[in-house]
């Protein structure tokens, strides 16, 4: 069994839970996920199986699309609804759609984020959430993220009882972006506390929800058909963002033993390229300035 299986992860499960269940359902240990989803977030989780696990880093490089809700008026320790409330600033005068839209526009582009304490980022060998659960504080690293699009998707709804305001959004972002933090940063732009109150990942690794399957559906397919081969995508999808070259037999015989591509035939175009032989993806090569040629970076198949 080999390929990429996009899963529609339900809320209440960790990404590790998904991998654990699939190992039992598919009767194989060589499974990994591309891009952690918090337990309270549902949506697309690309799963790599067999030799396709070598493609995980490329799946993670692709951008992601999210939809969800931001609530203005209070903040939590986890930046979502799972944590205790740590700040409340009642919304006495609801923001206009124009005020919200203008604030969202200021967060589009290259930005710097500070990961939330309740996150899997490692500092001095420990996860930030381990520090948080122990009641310890630590200086968090600053990380660059790119927000390609951040827009409001519904009219803001004001709750006069809780004195909060909520609205739906869509965000298209680079890898490593914390949407929880984006919601908090939006509140800061407006001068109030805020929280991400719901989140769904619509696309990741080049896959969308329409292409994804639930864990129950995978279990049913295995029970009825004994295979999910028709649901698996080839490694090609994981490296679709790179340009590709299809090498002839003579070149393939050389490079499959670890020799670089001839620079005179394959001059530098990009930092990385996909190498195919007979139309099949074999490996990813990266440009070496030292060798002045494309060198093997990640090999999927040598036969």
DOVEXMI-571077 format. One line per field, with one value per residue: residue number from 1; x, y negated, z of N, C-alpha, C, O in turn. Coordinates in steps of 0.02 Angstrom, whole numbers. Atoms other than C-alpha are relative to their C-alpha. Example, Ala and Ser with C-alpha at 12.3 -4.5 7.8 and 13.67 -1.06 7.14 Angstrom:
residues 2
num <- c(1|2)
n.u <- c(45|-42)
n.v <- c(59|59)
n.w <- c(0|-3)
ca.u <- c(615|684)
ca.v <- c(225|53)
ca.w <- c(390|357)
c.u <- c(45|-39)
c.v <- c(-60|-55)
c.w <- c(0|37)
o.u <- c(97|-14)
o.v <- c(-59|-110)
o.w <- c(33|45)
//
This chain:
residues 303
num <- c(1|2|3|4|5|6|7|8|9|10|11|12|13|14|15|16|17|18|19|20|21|22|23|24|25|26|27|28|29|30|31|32|33|34|35|36|37|38|39|40|41|42|43|44|45|46|47|48|49|50|51|52|53|54|55|56|57|58|59|60|61|62|63|64|65|66|67|68|69|70|71|72|73|74|75|76|77|78|79|80|81|82|83|84|85|86|87|88|89|90|91|92|93|94|95|96|97|98|99|100|101|102|103|104|105|106|107|108|109|110|111|112|113|114|115|116|117|118|119|120|121|122|123|124|125|126|127|128|129|130|131|132|133|134|135|136|137|138|139|140|141|142|143|144|145|146|147|148|149|150|151|152|153|154|155|156|157|158|159|160|161|162|163|164|165|166|167|168|169|170|171|172|173|174|175|176|177|178|179|180|181|182|183|184|185|186|187|188|189|190|191|192|193|194|195|196|197|198|199|200|201|202|203|204|205|206|207|208|209|210|211|212|213|214|215|216|217|218|219|220|221|222|223|224|225|226|227|228|229|230|231|232|233|234|235|236|237|238|239|240|241|242|243|244|245|246|247|248|249|250|251|252|253|254|255|256|257|258|259|260|261|262|263|264|265|266|267|268|269|270|271|272|273|274|275|276|277|278|279|280|281|282|283|284|285|286|287|288|289|290|291|292|293|294|295|296|297|298|299|300|301|302|303)
n.u <- c(42|-43|33|23|71|24|52|40|-6|54|-21|-5|-56|-65|-26|-29|56|19|-51|6|59|-11|-46|39|48|-35|-48|-68|-30|-34|50|-15|44|-34|30|41|63|20|59|64|3|14|-20|-47|-63|-31|-33|-46|-4|-54|-55|24|-19|-58|26|34|-26|24|70|3|-22|55|42|61|60|43|59|16|32|-35|44|-30|28|-36|-57|-13|-70|-18|19|61|50|-19|-36|34|1|-53|11|66|11|66|11|56|23|-20|-41|32|-33|-57|-53|-27|-34|-63|-47|-21|-45|-66|-34|-16|-70|-49|8|-36|44|-28|43|34|-32|28|-16|-50|-67|-50|-48|-46|16|66|57|27|57|-25|-13|64|36|-37|5|-63|-3|-63|0|22|-33|39|1|28|54|28|73|16|68|34|60|62|45|69|11|-14|59|-12|39|6|-3|-71|-38|-51|16|-30|10|-36|-57|-39|-70|-46|-62|-58|-12|-24|43|47|63|21|-37|25|62|-20|-32|54|29|-48|6|62|-5|40|-19|35|-14|24|54|12|-47|-1|-50|33|-48|-68|-41|27|62|56|48|37|-42|-17|44|2|-30|52|7|-58|11|52|-29|-44|43|37|-42|-65|-52|19|-46|31|5|-67|-30|-72|-47|1|40|-38|-54|29|-20|-66|-5|-24|-36|3|-66|-5|-30|-72|-8|29|-48|-52|22|31|-53|-22|-37|41|21|-49|17|8|65|51|-24|44|62|31|-39|14|39|21|-30|42|-26|58|60|11|-40|-52|-34|-6|-70|-9|-58|-59|-43|-69|-12|28|43|53|-22|57|23|43|14|60|-7|-62|7)
n.v <- c(59|58|59|53|-5|58|-18|54|-12|29|32|-46|-47|29|-27|-64|-48|-20|-47|-61|-37|-23|-57|-60|-13|-18|-54|19|47|55|53|63|55|61|61|-12|37|-3|-43|35|21|-54|15|-40|-23|-48|-59|-34|-71|-35|42|69|38|43|62|41|68|39|12|53|63|31|44|-28|43|-11|41|-4|58|40|34|58|16|-35|-40|-58|-20|-41|39|-29|-9|-53|25|44|70|38|71|17|70|0|41|44|26|-49|24|-2|-48|33|0|-68|-16|38|-31|-64|14|16|-62|-37|9|-31|24|-36|-26|-33|-59|-4|-44|-67|-22|-53|28|-19|48|-36|-71|-14|31|58|-18|-30|56|31|-44|0|67|34|45|-3|45|-35|24|36|-39|35|-34|39|-3|16|27|-2|40|-14|-39|10|62|-7|-7|27|-30|52|-31|-13|58|-25|6|-56|-2|-53|23|-48|19|-40|15|-42|-48|30|54|-16|36|26|61|49|26|43|60|42|35|52|55|36|25|-40|-70|-41|-72|-40|-39|-62|-3|-59|5|-17|-27|-7|-44|-5|-39|36|-42|-42|-58|-33|-53|-7|-62|-52|-20|-41|-64|-34|-20|-58|-57|-24|-13|-27|44|70|21|49|64|25|44|-13|49|58|55|33|41|34|71|6|-17|-68|-22|-72|-15|-59|-59|7|44|-35|-51|34|37|-43|-22|56|50|58|11|38|71|28|-20|21|59|20|36|7|-30|-72|-25|-70|-42|-56|-44|-32|30|-16|39|-40|36|72|23|69|30|8|54|-25|-46|32|-47|-28|-59|-35|28|-50|-53|-39|-66|-9|-52)
n.w <- c(0|7|28|-45|-15|-37|-49|-29|-72|-40|-61|-56|12|19|63|-18|-6|68|24|-41|23|68|-2|-15|54|62|-16|19|-49|32|14|-33|20|23|-26|-59|-12|-70|-11|10|70|47|69|40|-29|47|-30|47|-15|34|24|5|-60|18|31|-51|-3|58|-14|-50|29|36|-41|-29|1|-59|-13|-71|-31|-50|-48|-32|-65|-53|21|-42|-5|58|59|28|-53|-47|-58|-47|19|-33|10|26|17|31|59|-15|65|51|55|66|46|29|-51|-4|64|4|-46|29|56|-26|-18|62|20|-45|-68|-52|-51|-59|-10|-65|-49|10|68|1|15|-51|-26|-43|0|-28|34|-36|-41|-61|-44|-19|-47|-63|-27|11|58|36|58|60|60|50|62|57|36|55|5|70|1|-64|14|-37|42|-22|-36|-72|-42|-66|-54|-51|-67|-16|25|45|71|36|73|34|40|39|1|40|-36|10|-53|-62|-24|-53|11|-66|-12|48|-29|-56|29|27|-56|-21|49|-14|-68|-47|-7|50|-3|56|-30|39|57|44|53|64|47|-26|40|68|-2|-30|-35|47|16|-63|-25|-72|-24|4|70|16|-33|37|65|-12|-19|58|58|-21|24|13|53|45|-37|-13|51|8|-27|46|-27|-54|28|58|1|31|71|7|60|12|26|43|-32|-13|-58|-58|-23|-39|-60|-51|-44|-41|38|15|69|39|-3|67|25|-48|-37|-56|11|-65|-54|2|58|-3|52|21|51|32|-26|-70|-47|-33|-54|1|0|-21|32|-42|24|-4|55|59|34|-42|-36|-32|-63|-30|49|-13|32|36|50)
ca.u <- c(0|76|10|-71|-240|-321|-426|-567|-517|-660|-650|-601|-457|-272|-176|-84|-252|-292|-127|-151|-325|-272|-127|-252|-379|-252|-142|18|138|218|97|127|28|74|30|-37|-218|-271|-404|-539|-503|-579|-538|-406|-262|-152|-94|58|69|217|354|245|299|456|344|279|397|337|154|190|270|108|-6|-166|-343|-451|-626|-688|-754|-673|-757|-714|-733|-631|-469|-415|-251|-256|-319|-469|-621|-528|-436|-487|-533|-385|-451|-620|-653|-841|-891|-999|-1009|-1009|-876|-933|-895|-778|-679|-659|-614|-482|-403|-399|-313|-169|-129|-112|66|224|197|287|194|232|168|38|100|-19|68|188|334|492|598|752|693|521|352|276|118|224|285|107|34|171|130|300|339|475|527|440|523|463|410|378|216|135|-50|-106|-287|-385|-564|-730|-860|-1015|-1093|-1033|-1161|-1172|-1228|-1294|-1301|-1118|-1063|-964|-959|-926|-904|-846|-681|-575|-385|-260|-91|85|147|183|43|-56|-236|-273|-139|-204|-373|-289|-185|-345|-420|-262|-280|-455|-401|-499|-473|-518|-518|-533|-702|-709|-592|-598|-452|-524|-363|-187|-45|-138|-292|-465|-613|-701|-555|-548|-624|-681|-598|-763|-774|-598|-642|-800|-705|-576|-714|-808|-669|-515|-418|-418|-301|-426|-429|-240|-155|21|174|158|26|147|277|160|226|395|441|484|607|586|760|807|873|1057|1039|929|1058|1184|1081|993|1161|1177|1261|1200|1111|1227|1232|1249|1086|994|1047|975|795|729|798|716|649|560|650|544|587|462|335|352|409|574|650|673|840|904|1024|1199|1294|1452|1436|1346|1222|1062|1100|986|884|747|731|563|604|765|697)
ca.v <- c(0|-164|-340|-492|-482|-649|-626|-736|-742|-764|-876|-791|-692|-733|-706|-566|-484|-481|-396|-270|-222|-209|-94|27|8|23|152|56|-39|-151|-298|-481|-644|-808|-956|-943|-993|-1039|-925|-1061|-1091|-984|-969|-910|-807|-729|-554|-475|-286|-173|-253|-408|-453|-523|-657|-727|-876|-928|-910|-1025|-1157|-1189|-1329|-1300|-1368|-1388|-1446|-1486|-1615|-1755|-1818|-1991|-2035|-1909|-1810|-1639|-1559|-1445|-1577|-1465|-1409|-1268|-1380|-1482|-1664|-1777|-1944|-2024|-2187|-2203|-2269|-2418|-2485|-2353|-2372|-2413|-2293|-2423|-2436|-2248|-2232|-2368|-2285|-2117|-2195|-2254|-2073|-2018|-1990|-1940|-1953|-1901|-1789|-1733|-1553|-1526|-1446|-1302|-1244|-1106|-1224|-1167|-1282|-1208|-1034|-1051|-1085|-1253|-1167|-1071|-1236|-1304|-1151|-1163|-1346|-1399|-1542|-1545|-1664|-1612|-1621|-1744|-1659|-1730|-1685|-1740|-1781|-1773|-1813|-1854|-1908|-1917|-1792|-1846|-1999|-2028|-1971|-2068|-1982|-2114|-1991|-1936|-2100|-2006|-2014|-1867|-1840|-1707|-1720|-1634|-1633|-1572|-1557|-1487|-1339|-1377|-1504|-1500|-1546|-1562|-1694|-1779|-1796|-1870|-1989|-2049|-2091|-2187|-2288|-2335|-2369|-2227|-2050|-1913|-1726|-1599|-1522|-1391|-1327|-1207|-1171|-1172|-1130|-1069|-992|-1026|-926|-992|-930|-862|-742|-689|-537|-510|-377|-283|-283|-212|-75|-33|-29|90|201|212|204|253|109|-81|-84|-183|-318|-340|-483|-461|-552|-666|-767|-805|-881|-964|-1136|-1099|-1098|-926|-848|-677|-606|-481|-306|-354|-495|-390|-252|-378|-479|-333|-290|-461|-558|-734|-792|-854|-1043|-1076|-983|-1039|-1216|-1297|-1354|-1328|-1278|-1108|-1006|-841|-704|-582|-431|-359|-479|-415|-526|-458|-594|-776|-859|-1020|-1143|-1138|-1301|-1211|-1075|-1190|-1055|-975|-845|-711|-783|-654|-487|-400|-258|-190|-50)
ca.w <- c(0|-55|-85|-7|77|122|280|342|526|648|801|962|886|877|716|806|847|661|619|761|700|518|561|633|493|352|440|406|519|389|400|439|433|350|459|636|669|845|922|911|725|589|405|284|354|217|265|181|171|129|24|10|188|105|28|194|196|23|74|221|110|18|79|175|169|325|363|537|658|758|916|982|1165|1262|1253|1318|1369|1217|1093|1056|1156|1244|1365|1517|1490|1528|1467|1436|1347|1318|1148|1194|1017|879|746|570|428|355|518|525|340|352|504|415|264|374|415|233|172|265|452|611|733|910|929|1067|1229|1196|1037|984|947|1037|1145|1226|1180|1260|1180|1224|1286|1412|1485|1485|1574|1705|1733|1669|1551|1420|1283|1124|954|823|662|490|402|242|237|56|93|250|223|313|250|347|424|603|731|894|1054|1173|1319|1312|1231|1099|910|793|607|485|392|261|266|137|222|211|311|493|512|674|636|822|833|676|762|916|810|725|893|938|777|832|1011|1093|1156|1032|1007|866|904|766|630|483|368|192|100|140|41|-121|-64|-20|80|-75|-101|81|168|346|452|460|270|258|382|284|118|191|263|98|-33|67|-11|-30|-180|-284|-149|-143|-236|-308|-242|-395|-302|-159|-275|-399|-349|-429|-613|-680|-803|-881|-905|-1042|-1004|-1015|-888|-775|-767|-701|-579|-496|-420|-338|-478|-512|-669|-807|-785|-972|-1005|-848|-799|-643|-656|-480|-310|-326|-472|-491|-587|-685|-791|-914|-842|-664|-520|-454|-346|-303|-345|-268|-348|-273|-291|-239|-371|-494|-538|-475|-342|-264|-122|-90|-181|-192|-312|-384|-490)
c.u <- c(44|-39|-21|-75|-22|-60|-36|-2|-58|29|3|56|64|21|31|-54|-20|49|-7|-58|11|49|-37|-48|35|52|70|26|29|-50|22|-48|41|-36|-48|-62|-17|-63|-66|-8|-15|25|54|65|30|38|43|10|56|56|-21|16|60|-23|-31|26|-24|-75|-7|19|-57|-41|-63|-57|-44|-63|-16|-35|48|-53|39|-32|32|57|10|74|23|-15|-58|-48|17|30|-43|5|52|-8|-70|-4|-68|-4|-62|-30|25|42|-39|37|62|59|33|39|67|53|26|50|71|40|16|71|46|-7|44|-50|39|-46|-34|36|-27|9|58|71|47|46|43|-19|-68|-54|-26|-59|21|17|-66|-36|34|-2|64|-4|69|-4|-16|34|-48|4|-33|-54|-23|-76|-19|-68|-32|-62|-60|-50|-73|-6|15|-65|17|-46|-2|5|73|46|62|-24|38|-13|43|56|27|72|40|70|57|5|26|-41|-46|-62|-27|33|-22|-64|15|31|-53|-33|44|-3|-61|-1|-41|30|-39|23|-24|-53|-20|47|-6|54|-31|48|69|37|-25|-64|-54|-49|-38|38|13|-53|1|33|-51|-9|58|-9|-53|26|45|-41|-34|46|67|58|-26|43|-29|-7|68|25|75|42|2|-37|39|53|-23|21|67|-4|32|39|-6|64|0|36|73|12|-26|48|56|-26|-33|51|30|40|-47|-20|54|-21|-11|-69|-57|26|-51|-60|-34|46|-8|-40|-17|32|-46|39|-58|-65|-15|46|49|30|-6|74|2|63|56|45|73|18|-22|-39|-56|24|-61|-16|-45|-19|-61|7|65|-5|-29)
c.v <- c(-62|-58|-49|4|-62|20|-63|13|-31|-38|53|51|-39|30|69|54|27|52|67|43|29|58|65|18|26|55|-15|-52|-63|-53|-63|-54|-61|-61|12|-44|7|42|-35|-26|60|-19|44|15|51|55|33|72|32|-47|-74|-41|-44|-67|-47|-72|-44|-16|-59|-68|-38|-44|34|-51|19|-42|7|-62|-34|-31|-55|-12|36|41|58|17|38|-34|30|11|54|-26|-44|-72|-38|-75|-11|-76|-3|-47|-42|-30|47|-32|4|51|-32|-1|68|17|-36|30|66|-11|-14|62|43|-16|37|-31|42|22|27|59|-1|48|71|19|50|-25|18|-58|37|73|18|-35|-58|20|36|-54|-29|43|2|-69|-40|-46|5|-48|39|-28|-39|38|-41|42|-46|11|-22|-33|8|-45|24|34|-5|-69|11|3|-23|33|-50|28|11|-58|23|-7|55|-4|57|-29|57|-26|49|-19|48|52|-37|-57|26|-43|-27|-67|-55|-32|-49|-65|-47|-40|-57|-60|-43|-27|38|70|41|72|32|47|62|0|67|-10|27|32|2|49|9|40|-42|48|48|64|43|51|0|67|57|26|45|70|41|25|61|62|30|22|31|-42|-71|-27|-54|-68|-33|-43|15|-56|-63|-60|-39|-47|-40|-73|-11|15|69|10|75|21|64|57|-10|-43|34|51|-30|-28|45|29|-58|-53|-57|-4|-40|-73|-31|18|-26|-58|-21|-41|-17|31|75|17|73|38|59|44|41|-25|11|-43|45|-35|-75|-17|-73|-28|-9|-54|22|44|-29|51|21|65|33|-31|50|50|40|71|3|52|-28)
c.w <- c(0|-32|53|7|39|44|23|75|37|60|56|-6|-13|-67|13|8|-68|-27|36|-25|-70|-3|14|-57|-62|10|-26|49|-33|-23|38|-24|-18|26|56|2|74|7|-15|-71|-44|-69|-28|37|-50|38|-53|23|-40|-21|-7|62|-14|-30|51|1|-57|7|49|-28|-34|47|23|-4|60|-5|74|24|49|46|36|68|58|-30|48|0|-61|-67|-38|58|50|65|45|-24|40|-9|-29|-12|-36|-60|13|-63|-54|-55|-65|-43|-31|49|4|-64|-5|47|-28|-56|24|19|-61|-21|47|69|47|53|59|15|69|48|-6|-73|4|-17|58|18|51|9|29|-40|42|45|64|52|27|52|68|33|-7|-60|-31|-59|-63|-62|-45|-66|-55|-33|-56|-3|-70|-6|69|-7|41|-47|22|33|74|39|71|51|58|71|21|-20|-40|-72|-38|-74|-29|-42|-43|-2|-43|23|-19|55|63|27|55|-9|66|14|-48|26|57|-25|-30|55|23|-48|14|72|51|6|-51|5|-65|29|-39|-59|-37|-53|-65|-50|32|-45|-72|-3|34|32|-46|-17|62|21|76|19|-4|-71|-21|30|-38|-67|8|17|-61|-57|18|-23|-7|-57|-45|33|10|-59|-4|30|-43|30|54|-26|-61|-5|-34|-75|-5|-65|-5|-34|-43|36|20|62|62|28|42|66|52|48|39|-36|-19|-73|-37|-5|-69|-30|44|42|53|-24|66|53|1|-63|12|-58|-14|-50|-26|30|73|45|37|60|-7|4|21|-31|51|-30|0|-59|-67|-43|49|30|33|67|37|-53|21|-27|-39|-55|-65)
o.u <- c(88|-73|-3|-112|-8|-109|-6|-44|-75|87|-31|70|62|-7|28|-43|-35|29|-2|-52|-8|42|-21|-55|10|81|103|-12|35|-68|45|-78|98|-82|-106|-60|-15|-102|-113|-56|16|47|68|100|8|78|19|19|66|75|22|11|72|18|-55|-14|-32|-97|-52|-1|-54|-44|-79|-45|-58|-63|-2|-63|85|-104|92|-93|26|58|-10|112|82|0|-76|-35|-21|29|-98|54|54|27|-93|9|-71|23|-118|-90|85|30|-80|94|112|116|94|94|116|112|85|97|120|101|42|93|24|-2|67|-89|95|-105|-4|69|10|-38|89|117|30|69|18|-12|-86|-44|-25|-67|-16|2|-73|-63|2|27|74|-43|118|-58|18|45|-108|58|-82|-45|-14|-99|-14|-80|-26|-56|-66|-56|-117|44|-3|-111|65|-107|48|23|93|105|118|-84|98|-63|92|52|12|84|35|90|45|-32|57|-22|-76|-61|-57|0|-23|-75|-18|17|-45|-47|20|2|-61|-46|-57|71|-95|73|-72|-37|-59|64|-11|58|-48|27|87|10|-7|-90|-40|-42|-54|8|45|-112|51|40|-33|-19|48|6|-45|10|43|-23|-39|37|99|116|-87|51|6|-22|73|17|107|16|19|-15|28|73|18|16|86|-46|68|25|0|75|-39|64|93|55|3|54|83|3|-37|33|85|65|-106|8|83|-75|-51|-95|-113|42|-109|-52|-58|95|39|-79|15|29|-64|86|-94|-113|-65|105|29|44|-31|109|-44|112|46|73|113|72|-3|-30|-52|49|-110|28|-36|-50|-65|-11|84|41|-39)
o.v <- c(-69|-48|-41|6|-66|49|-116|51|-89|-29|104|88|-92|80|114|112|86|103|120|104|86|102|117|77|72|78|28|-94|-115|-56|-59|-47|-69|-86|31|-104|62|48|-4|-62|113|-75|98|-29|108|41|48|86|16|-92|-118|-102|-93|-112|-101|-118|-104|-69|-99|-119|-99|-31|90|-112|78|-96|59|-100|-1|-56|-42|-7|14|55|55|-9|37|-6|7|-12|66|8|-65|-92|-34|-114|27|-116|5|-102|-18|-44|51|-89|48|70|3|9|73|45|-7|33|82|28|1|59|98|-74|83|-92|95|-19|52|49|-24|95|119|19|58|15|12|-95|63|102|77|-91|-55|-6|36|-46|-42|16|16|-79|-89|-34|20|-60|89|-89|-26|60|-77|103|-107|67|-82|-76|61|-106|82|15|26|-100|64|-37|1|37|-60|-8|-8|-59|-1|-18|64|-34|78|-87|116|-85|110|-77|100|48|-90|-87|79|-103|-81|-114|-114|-92|-100|-119|-108|-99|-111|-117|-103|-64|11|91|22|88|9|92|103|-52|120|-63|86|72|-42|100|57|53|-84|109|104|114|96|47|-16|112|114|85|93|120|102|81|106|117|91|76|63|-23|-82|-88|-100|-118|-89|-24|30|-110|-117|-117|-99|-94|-61|-103|-68|54|90|-23|111|4|110|47|9|-27|28|58|3|-15|26|59|-53|-99|-46|31|-86|-89|-77|-19|-38|-49|-1|-89|-72|64|112|-23|108|15|97|22|73|13|-15|-49|95|-3|-100|8|-111|9|-35|-45|0|37|-4|55|9|109|0|-43|62|32|62|120|-46|60|10)
o.w <- c(43|-82|112|-43|99|21|31|99|26|78|53|40|-44|-89|-29|-10|-75|-55|5|-33|-84|-45|-14|-74|-94|-38|-55|73|-1|-82|95|-77|4|-6|44|-14|101|-40|-39|-86|-36|-81|-2|60|-51|83|-108|82|-99|17|-10|61|22|-37|32|5|-49|-14|43|-1|-41|107|2|-5|71|-34|105|-15|85|22|64|74|115|-90|106|-41|-78|-119|-93|114|97|116|27|-56|102|23|-71|33|-96|-59|7|-66|-67|-76|-75|-28|-42|28|9|-60|-29|29|-20|-64|-10|28|-54|-20|82|77|29|78|51|32|117|26|3|-112|56|-24|116|-26|100|63|30|-65|104|100|113|111|87|101|119|86|29|-107|4|-86|-78|-66|-46|-86|-44|-41|-54|-8|-86|-48|99|-6|59|-105|-8|50|101|28|101|40|92|117|76|-3|-30|-84|-27|-96|0|-65|-32|-11|-35|18|-49|105|58|78|48|0|68|36|-30|19|64|1|-28|47|39|-26|1|90|103|-34|-70|38|-96|68|-14|-86|-6|-84|-70|-92|71|-66|-106|-58|77|27|-27|-35|57|2|107|-22|-21|-82|-59|-3|-47|-88|-33|-4|-67|-86|-24|-14|-13|-63|-66|0|33|-117|46|44|-18|22|62|8|-102|-58|-47|-97|40|-115|45|-93|-30|91|74|103|116|89|86|119|111|99|67|-4|-32|-116|-9|-30|-77|-72|21|100|51|-61|77|36|15|-87|52|-115|31|-82|12|38|99|31|67|111|-57|47|5|-40|106|-84|-41|-87|-120|-104|109|-5|47|108|97|-104|78|6|-73|-96|-113)
//
